[in-house]
Amino acid sequence: MTDIAEVPPATSENDDERMPQGWAAGMWRLTGHSEVPGWLLLPAEVDDRDAWVQAQLAEIRTAWAEHWRDEWAEPVAALLGAALDARPDEAALAFELWPVPAPLVAQVSASFGARPAALPDAVREGDLYPTEQLGDGVLLVRELPDPVTGITLIGTDILFASAEAVVLVRLEPTLPELHAMLIGQFHAFVHTLEFLGPDGTPVRGVAPEGMLAARSDADWADSVPTR
């Protein structure tokens, strides 16, 4: 329904001019984890792409055990390679999710950067999303029509904005059934995220100005399509 892609996260060492005062590579830290099996961490850089793909393929084959089919070797390897290609350059954390023992995947990323002069108007259409560690964020549901299949893909964005910086966490648009399967895991991951400034102090989001106060009572879970 909405998209906040215009918020420009930045994490690379060459983005000093886009970060708050005091930024230096490695000084701002975004950490988080998932305890659910099937969350494959995607490295920002890979020295030997083919070796990485084959190593992950071997681990997946072992993990799937009796569910593995030899004819899946090629599509699984292709999905692993595609995940590296699709990894957002600005992401501090990126994962390819393998929720079932089959060639079926989704993408999750978490990025941070300097807060823009003005947040996109789309955030006013979102629902308040409180967390213990990242503070108050805004959840928006994304709908993306797939012209090939005619299916409307569903994704979820959560934006946390402090006075100086923003954190953007994304479950990329995917099949509605897969989104429904993964949304609980995604929320659990978001609640593990912690964003630290250069002095080690936690950086927490606040509800953007202009959000209706009434929306603080909104239940974000009800805003996420299940089909």
C-alpha positions as CSV (number, residue, x, y, z in Angstrom):
1,M,0.0,0.0,0.0
2,T,2.9,2.3,0.7
3,D,6.6,2.4,0.1
4,I,9.3,4.2,2.1
5,A,12.2,3.3,-0.3
6,E,13.0,7.0,-0.6
7,V,14.5,7.0,2.9
8,P,18.2,6.7,2.0
9,P,20.0,4.4,4.5
10,A,23.8,4.4,4.5
11,T,26.3,2.1,6.0
12,S,29.5,2.0,3.8
13,E,32.8,3.6,4.8
14,N,32.4,6.1,1.9
15,D,29.1,7.6,3.3
16,D,30.7,9.7,6.0
17,E,29.1,12.9,4.7
18,R,25.6,11.3,5.0
19,M,26.0,10.3,8.6
20,P,25.4,12.3,11.9
21,Q,28.3,14.2,13.3
22,G,30.8,11.8,14.9
23,W,30.3,9.1,12.3
24,A,33.2,6.8,11.5
25,A,33.3,3.4,10.0
26,G,32.5,0.8,12.7
27,M,31.4,3.4,15.3
28,W,27.6,3.1,14.6
29,R,26.5,-0.4,15.1
30,L,23.3,-2.2,14.2
31,T,23.1,-5.8,15.6
32,G,20.4,-8.4,15.7
33,H,19.7,-12.1,15.2
34,S,17.1,-14.8,14.6
35,E,16.9,-18.0,16.5
36,V,14.7,-19.6,13.9
37,P,16.5,-22.2,11.6
38,G,16.6,-21.2,8.0
39,W,17.9,-17.6,8.3
40,L,21.0,-17.5,6.1
41,L,23.2,-14.5,6.8
42,L,24.3,-12.9,3.5
43,P,27.9,-11.5,3.6
44,A,28.5,-8.0,2.2
45,E,31.5,-9.3,0.4
46,V,32.5,-12.7,-0.9
47,D,36.0,-13.5,-2.1
48,D,35.0,-16.7,-4.0
49,R,31.3,-16.6,-4.9
50,D,31.2,-20.1,-6.3
51,A,32.9,-21.5,-3.2
52,W,30.4,-19.7,-1.0
53,V,27.4,-21.0,-3.0
54,Q,28.7,-24.6,-2.9
55,A,29.4,-24.4,0.8
56,Q,25.9,-23.2,1.6
57,L,24.4,-25.7,-0.8
58,A,26.2,-28.5,1.1
59,E,24.9,-27.2,4.4
60,I,21.3,-27.0,3.1
61,R,21.5,-30.5,1.6
62,T,22.6,-31.8,5.0
63,A,20.0,-29.8,7.0
64,W,17.2,-31.0,4.8
65,A,18.3,-34.6,5.1
66,E,15.6,-37.0,3.9
67,H,13.7,-34.1,2.4
68,W,16.5,-33.3,-0.1
69,R,15.9,-34.0,-3.8
70,D,18.9,-34.2,-6.1
71,E,17.0,-32.2,-8.8
72,W,16.9,-29.2,-6.4
73,A,20.7,-28.7,-6.5
74,E,20.6,-26.4,-9.5
75,P,17.6,-24.2,-8.4
76,V,18.9,-24.0,-4.8
77,A,22.4,-22.9,-6.1
78,A,20.7,-20.3,-8.3
79,L,18.7,-18.9,-5.4
80,L,21.8,-18.6,-3.3
81,G,23.6,-16.8,-6.1
82,A,20.6,-14.5,-6.7
83,A,20.6,-13.7,-3.0
84,L,24.1,-12.3,-3.2
85,D,23.2,-10.2,-6.2
86,A,20.0,-8.9,-4.6
87,R,21.7,-8.0,-1.3
88,P,21.2,-4.3,-0.7
89,D,24.5,-2.4,-0.8
90,E,23.4,-0.3,2.1
91,A,22.3,-3.2,4.4
92,A,24.1,-3.7,7.7
93,L,22.4,-7.1,8.0
94,A,20.8,-9.2,5.2
95,F,19.3,-12.6,5.2
96,E,17.9,-15.2,2.8
97,L,15.1,-17.1,4.5
98,W,14.5,-20.7,3.8
99,P,11.3,-21.5,5.8
100,V,10.7,-25.0,4.4
101,P,12.9,-27.8,2.9
102,A,12.2,-26.7,-0.7
103,P,13.5,-24.0,-3.1
104,L,11.3,-21.3,-1.6
105,V,12.9,-18.2,-0.2
106,A,12.3,-14.6,1.1
107,Q,14.6,-11.7,1.8
108,V,15.1,-9.6,5.0
109,S,17.4,-6.7,5.5
110,A,18.2,-4.0,8.1
111,S,19.9,-0.7,7.2
112,F,20.8,2.5,8.9
113,G,21.8,6.0,7.8
114,A,21.4,9.7,8.4
115,R,17.9,11.0,9.0
116,P,16.8,13.0,5.9
117,A,15.7,16.6,6.3
118,A,12.1,15.4,5.8
119,L,10.7,11.9,6.2
120,P,8.4,10.7,3.4
121,D,4.7,11.5,3.7
122,A,4.1,7.8,3.5
123,V,5.1,7.3,7.2
124,R,1.9,9.1,8.2
125,E,-0.1,6.2,6.7
126,G,1.7,3.6,8.9
127,D,1.0,2.1,12.3
128,L,3.0,2.9,15.4
129,Y,5.4,0.0,16.1
130,P,6.9,0.1,19.7
131,T,10.0,-2.0,20.6
132,E,12.0,-2.1,23.7
133,Q,15.4,-1.6,22.1
134,L,14.8,0.5,19.0
135,G,12.1,2.7,20.4
136,D,9.0,3.6,18.4
137,G,8.9,2.9,14.7
138,V,6.4,3.0,11.9
139,L,5.1,-0.1,10.2
140,L,4.0,0.0,6.6
141,V,2.7,-2.8,4.4
142,R,3.9,-2.8,0.8
143,E,1.9,-4.3,-2.1
144,L,3.7,-5.0,-5.4
145,P,1.7,-6.4,-8.4
146,D,3.6,-9.1,-10.2
147,P,2.8,-8.6,-13.9
148,V,3.9,-12.1,-14.8
149,T,1.7,-14.0,-12.4
150,G,-1.0,-11.4,-11.7
151,I,-0.3,-12.0,-8.0
152,T,0.0,-9.0,-5.6
153,L,3.2,-9.6,-3.6
154,I,3.2,-8.4,0.1
155,G,6.1,-7.0,2.1
156,T,6.6,-5.1,5.3
157,D,8.8,-2.1,6.1
158,I,9.5,-0.8,9.6
159,L,11.2,2.6,9.9
160,F,12.7,3.9,13.2
161,A,13.7,7.5,13.1
162,S,15.7,9.3,15.8
163,A,16.8,13.0,15.7
164,E,19.9,12.1,13.7
165,A,19.6,8.6,12.2
166,V,17.1,6.1,10.8
167,V,16.9,2.4,10.8
168,L,14.9,0.6,8.1
169,V,14.0,-3.1,8.4
170,R,12.4,-4.8,5.5
171,L,10.7,-8.1,4.6
172,E,10.8,-7.8,0.8
173,P,7.6,-8.3,-1.1
174,T,6.8,-12.0,-1.6
175,L,3.9,-14.3,-2.1
176,P,1.1,-13.6,0.4
177,E,1.2,-17.1,1.8
178,L,4.9,-16.9,2.3
179,H,4.6,-13.5,3.9
180,A,2.0,-14.9,6.3
181,M,4.3,-17.8,7.1
182,L,7.3,-15.5,7.9
183,I,5.8,-12.4,9.4
184,G,6.0,-13.7,13.0
185,Q,9.7,-14.6,12.5
186,F,10.3,-11.1,11.0
187,H,8.7,-9.4,14.0
188,A,10.8,-11.5,16.4
189,F,14.0,-10.5,14.5
190,V,13.0,-6.8,14.6
191,H,12.7,-7.0,18.4
192,T,16.3,-8.3,18.7
193,L,17.8,-5.3,16.9
194,E,19.9,-2.8,18.8
195,F,21.3,0.4,17.3
196,L,24.3,2.0,19.1
197,G,25.9,5.4,18.5
198,P,29.6,6.2,18.5
199,D,29.7,6.5,22.3
200,G,27.9,3.1,22.8
201,T,24.6,4.7,23.7
202,P,21.5,3.1,22.3
203,V,19.8,5.1,19.6
204,R,16.0,4.9,19.8
205,G,13.3,6.0,17.4
206,V,10.5,8.3,18.2
207,A,7.1,8.6,16.4
208,P,7.5,11.0,13.5
209,E,5.8,14.4,13.8
210,G,2.5,14.5,12.0
211,M,1.4,11.0,12.9
212,L,-2.1,11.1,14.4
213,A,-2.0,10.5,18.1
214,A,-4.9,8.0,17.6
215,R,-2.6,5.8,15.7
216,S,-0.6,5.0,18.8
217,D,-3.6,2.8,19.7
218,A,-3.4,0.9,16.4
219,D,-2.6,-2.8,16.5
220,W,0.0,-3.3,13.8
221,A,-0.6,-7.0,13.7
222,D,-4.1,-6.3,12.3
223,S,-2.5,-4.2,9.5
224,V,-0.5,-7.1,8.1
225,P,-2.4,-9.2,5.4
226,T,-2.3,-12.9,6.0
227,R,-3.3,-13.8,2.5
